[in-house]
């Protein structure tokens, strides 16, 4: 455990932040002991993964914990393989490892930054696939008691970029392990965007993962080179009625029917139509190749970023009567 730790380089937006105390427990026992100290001292607990989907405040009081449980192993389950993965395993490294073994299920989620423990919180998704499609169970540890238990997929109430861990269990549990159900049988899902056109006939899961990674690298800036948190806004979901009304005005508007009277729109397209792609204001800007990405040019803080994001939200709402919602988690200080 360390004191007064600078976390500016531990979040991909590189927002300035200092943690009063910081720990990276590598075992369940060490995590439990760290939580016991926090409970004894009545410190608030903040959980941090890879820092790719959070908006950090200038100061984090209490203790900030990044679970560093990096053990993983595979077991067989009929035609499937179960991947038992610690919360501290890097997600993209896991995708490459599993797809290199010929296992299907998470190949479309390549190059999503962050640790595996953060993946269920957001129900990460890309190219027509979500984590919920392959996640079987999640092991959690209660912050208040240190007790561990398992949750089945259905108990996690997964939705679009949403889960139980952003709701009822927010700030109450630490995700410590995932069990993913992967398949040896070919099951490519490649009809989203131009993914199929980049693949050979009968692609392997590694082919798909590498193609997805290449597309993401073309569209999204590398946070190591230009500070960003990937997609800053969720793709908004509107009623079919509102979607049809917008299509009447904008026939080329990307839209994705979801069923049950709902349509998903493309937030990046909406921002681009407002003429905001490439616009900069002070320390922040809209990326010039992907309007869904906000970038930190240096010298800014969370307050300034939220102010800039608010202006984008207002522009889109004024033109389309659609209100965008930020995707990164707003961490309390």
C-alpha positions in Angstrom: 0.0 0.0 0.0 1.4 3.4 -1.0 0.4 7.0 -0.1 -0.2 10.0 -2.3 0.0 8.1 -5.6 -0.3 10.1 -8.8 -2.8 8.3 -11.0 -2.6 10.8 -14.0 -0.9 8.1 -16.1 -3.2 5.4 -14.8 -6.2 6.6 -16.7 -6.2 6.8 -20.5 -7.6 10.4 -20.5 -4.6 11.4 -18.4 -6.8 13.5 -16.1 -4.8 14.7 -13.1 -5.6 12.7 -10.0 -3.9 11.8 -6.8 -5.0 8.9 -4.6 -4.6 9.2 -0.8 -3.7 5.5 -0.6 -3.3 2.9 -3.4 -2.9 -0.8 -3.5 -2.7 -3.6 -6.1 -3.5 -6.9 -4.3 -2.4 -10.0 -6.3 -4.5 -12.6 -4.4 -7.9 -12.9 -2.8 -6.3 -13.0 0.6 -4.4 -9.8 0.0 -7.5 -8.1 -1.4 -9.5 -9.2 1.6 -6.8 -7.9 3.9 -6.8 -4.5 2.1 -10.5 -4.2 2.4 -10.3 -5.0 6.1 -7.8 -2.2 6.6 -10.1 0.2 4.8 -13.1 -0.9 6.9 -11.1 -0.5 10.1 -10.0 3.0 9.2 -13.4 3.9 7.7 -11.8 4.8 4.4 -13.9 5.0 1.2 -12.9 2.5 -1.4 -12.5 3.3 -5.1 -12.0 0.5 -7.6 -9.8 1.0 -10.6 -9.2 -1.3 -13.6 -7.2 -0.3 -16.6 -8.4 3.3 -16.3 -9.8 3.3 -19.9 -13.4 4.1 -19.1 -13.3 6.4 -16.1 -13.4 10.1 -15.4 -11.2 10.6 -12.3 -11.4 13.6 -10.0 -8.4 15.6 -8.9 -8.2 13.7 -5.6 -9.4 10.3 -4.5 -9.9 10.1 -0.8 -9.5 6.8 1.2 -8.0 4.0 -0.7 -7.9 3.2 -4.4 -7.6 -0.5 -5.3 -6.6 -2.0 -8.6 -7.1 -5.8 -8.4 -4.0 -7.4 -9.8 -5.3 -11.0 -9.8 -3.7 -12.2 -13.1 -4.1 -16.0 -12.9 -6.1 -17.8 -15.6 -6.7 -21.4 -16.8 -8.9 -23.4 -19.1 -11.2 -26.4 -18.5 -13.3 -28.4 -20.9 -17.0 -28.5 -20.9 -18.2 -30.8 -23.8 -17.7 -28.9 -27.1 -17.0 -25.8 -25.1 -14.0 -24.5 -23.2 -14.4 -22.5 -20.0 -11.8 -19.8 -19.5 -11.3 -18.9 -15.8 -9.8 -15.4 -15.8 -8.6 -13.2 -12.9 -9.8 -9.6 -12.8 -6.3 -8.3 -13.4 -5.7 -10.0 -16.7 -5.4 -7.6 -19.7 -8.5 -8.0 -21.8 -6.9 -7.7 -25.2 -4.1 -10.0 -24.3 -6.8 -12.6 -23.3 -8.6 -12.2 -26.6 -5.4 -12.8 -28.5 -4.5 -15.8 -26.4 -7.9 -17.4 -26.8 -8.3 -16.8 -30.5 -4.7 -18.1 -31.1 -6.0 -21.3 -29.6 -8.9 -21.4 -32.1 -11.5 -20.6 -29.5 -14.6 -18.6 -30.6 -16.7 -16.2 -28.6 -14.8 -13.0 -27.8 -12.9 -12.4 -31.1 -15.1 -9.4 -32.0 -14.0 -7.7 -28.7 -10.4 -7.3 -29.6 -8.4 -4.2 -28.7 -10.9 -3.0 -26.1 -8.6 -1.6 -23.5 -8.7 -2.3 -19.8 -8.6 -5.2 -17.4 -11.0 -8.2 -17.4 -12.5 -7.3 -14.1 -13.9 -4.1 -15.6 -15.5 -5.8 -18.6 -18.7 -6.9 -16.9 -19.3 -3.5 -15.4 -19.7 -1.9 -18.8 -20.8 -5.1 -20.5 -18.2 -4.3 -23.2 -19.3 -4.7 -26.7 -18.2 -4.2 -30.3 -19.1 -5.4 -33.8 -22.4 -7.0 -32.9 -21.1 -8.9 -29.8 -21.2 -8.2 -26.1 -19.4 -9.8 -23.2 -22.8 -11.0 -21.9 -22.9 -13.4 -24.9 -20.0 -15.5 -23.6 -19.9 -14.7 -19.9 -21.1 -17.7 -17.7 -20.4 -16.6 -14.1 -18.7 -13.8 -12.2 -16.9 -14.1 -8.8 -17.3 -11.1 -6.6 -16.0 -10.0 -3.2 -18.2 -7.9 -0.9 -16.3 -4.7 0.1 -18.0 -4.6 3.5 -17.4 -8.2 4.6 -14.7 -9.7 2.3 -16.9 -12.6 1.5 -16.8 -14.1 -2.0 -19.7 -15.5 -4.0 -20.6 -16.3 -7.6 -23.2 -14.7 -9.8 -24.7 -16.4 -12.9 -25.0 -14.4 -16.1 -28.8 -13.9 -15.7 -28.2 -12.4 -12.2 -26.0 -9.6 -13.7 -28.9 -7.9 -15.5 -26.8 -7.1 -18.5 -28.0 -4.4 -20.9 -26.4 -2.1 -23.5 -23.3 -0.8 -21.7 -25.0 -1.6 -18.5 -25.1 -4.2 -15.7 -25.9 -4.8 -12.1 -22.4 -3.6 -11.2 -23.4 -0.1 -12.4 -26.6 -0.3 -10.4 -27.4 -2.1 -7.2 -23.9 -3.5 -6.7 -22.0 -0.3 -7.6 -19.3 0.4 -5.0 -20.4 -2.6 -3.0 -18.4 -5.4 -4.6 -15.1 -6.1 -6.3 -15.1 -8.4 -9.4 -12.4 -10.9 -8.9 -12.8 -13.6 -11.6 -14.8 -14.3 -14.8 -15.7 -17.6 -16.3 -16.2 -17.3 -20.1 -17.8 -20.1 -22.2 -15.9 -20.3 -25.5 -16.4 -22.7 -28.4 -14.2 -24.9 -30.5 -16.8 -24.8 -33.2 -16.6 -22.0 -35.9 -19.2 -19.3 -35.1 -18.1 -16.1 -36.8 -20.3 -13.0 -36.4 -18.9 -10.8 -39.1 -21.8 -8.9 -40.6 -21.4 -5.7 -38.6 -19.9 -2.8 -40.7 -17.2 -3.8 -43.2 -15.8 -6.6 -41.1 -16.7 -9.4 -43.5 -14.9 -7.7 -46.4 -11.6 -7.8 -44.6 -11.7 -11.5 -43.9 -10.8 -14.6 -45.9 -13.3 -17.4 -46.5 -13.7 -19.6 -43.4 -11.8 -17.2 -41.1 -10.3 -18.3 -37.9 -11.1 -16.5 -34.6 -7.7 -15.0 -34.8 -8.4 -13.7 -38.3 -11.5 -11.9 -36.9 -9.7 -10.5 -33.9 -6.9 -9.1 -36.0 -9.3 -7.6 -38.5 -11.3 -6.0 -35.6 -8.1 -4.6 -34.1 -7.0 -3.2 -37.5 -10.3 -1.4 -37.9 -10.2 0.0 -34.4 -6.6 1.2 -35.0 -7.7 3.0 -38.1 -10.7 4.7 -36.5 -9.6 5.3 -32.9 -6.5 7.1 -31.6 -4.0 5.2 -29.5 -4.4 6.5 -25.9 -0.6 6.1 -25.5 -0.1 8.8 -28.1 -3.2 10.9 -27.6 -5.1 10.8 -24.4 -8.7 9.5 -24.8 -11.2 7.0 -23.3 -12.3 5.5 -26.6 -16.0 6.1 -27.4 -17.0 8.9 -25.0 -20.8 8.7 -25.7 -23.2 5.8 -25.7 -25.1 5.2 -29.0 -28.5 6.6 -28.1 -31.6 4.4 -28.1 -34.8 6.0 -29.2 -38.4 4.9 -30.0 -39.0 3.5 -33.5 -41.4 6.4 -34.0 -38.7 9.0 -33.2 -36.2 7.0 -35.4 -38.6 7.0 -38.3 -39.2 10.8 -37.9 -35.5 11.4 -38.0 -35.0 9.1 -41.0 -37.6 11.2 -42.9 -35.4 14.2 -42.4 -32.0 12.4 -42.7 -32.4 9.4 -45.0 -28.7 8.5 -44.8 -28.7 8.4 -41.0 -27.2 5.1 -39.6 -29.7 3.3 -37.5 -30.1 -0.2 -36.0 -33.5 -1.6 -35.2 -33.4 -3.4 -31.8 -37.0 -4.8 -31.7 -39.5 -4.1 -29.0 -40.1 -0.6 -30.5 -36.6 0.6 -30.1 -33.9 1.9 -32.5 -30.3 2.5 -31.8 -28.6 5.6 -33.5 -24.9 6.3 -34.1 -23.7 9.0 -31.7 -20.7 9.7 -33.8 -22.8 10.4 -36.8 -25.0 12.8 -34.9 -22.0 14.7 -33.5 -20.4 14.8 -37.0 -23.6 16.3 -38.5 -23.4 19.1 -36.0 -20.1 20.0 -37.5 -18.1 19.2 -34.4 -15.6 16.7 -35.7 -12.1 18.1 -35.1 -13.4 21.0 -33.0 -11.1 21.9 -30.1 -11.7 24.1 -27.1 -8.9 24.6 -24.6 -7.5 21.3 -23.4 -10.1 19.1 -25.1 -11.3 18.3 -28.6 -13.4 16.0 -30.8 -11.1 13.7 -32.7 -10.7 14.6 -36.3 -11.3 11.0 -37.6 -13.9 9.8 -35.1 -16.4 12.2 -33.7 -17.4 9.7 -30.9 -13.9 10.2 -29.3 -13.0 13.1 -27.1 -9.3 13.8 -26.7 -7.3 15.5 -24.0 -4.6 17.7 -25.5 -3.0 18.4 -22.1 -3.4 20.7 -19.2 -7.1 20.0 -18.5 -9.1 18.4 -15.7 -12.3 16.6 -15.3 -14.4 19.7 -14.8 -13.2 21.1 -18.1 -13.9 17.8 -19.9 -17.4 17.6 -18.6 -18.0 21.2 -19.6 -16.8 20.5 -23.1 -18.8 17.3 -23.3 -21.9 19.2 -22.1 -21.7 21.6 -25.0 -21.6 18.6 -27.5 -24.6 17.1 -25.8 -26.5 20.4 -26.1 -25.6 20.8 -29.8 -26.9 17.3 -30.6 -30.0 17.8 -28.6 -30.8 21.1 -30.2 -30.6 19.6 -33.7 -31.9 16.1 -33.3 -33.9 16.2 -30.0 -31.7 13.3 -28.9 -29.7 13.6 -25.6 -26.4 11.8 -25.6 -25.1 10.1 -22.4 -21.4 9.8 -21.6 -20.1 6.2 -21.5 -17.1 6.5 -19.0 -17.9 6.1 -15.3 -17.8 9.3 -13.2 -15.7 8.3 -10.2 -16.5 10.2 -7.0 -13.6 11.8 -5.1 
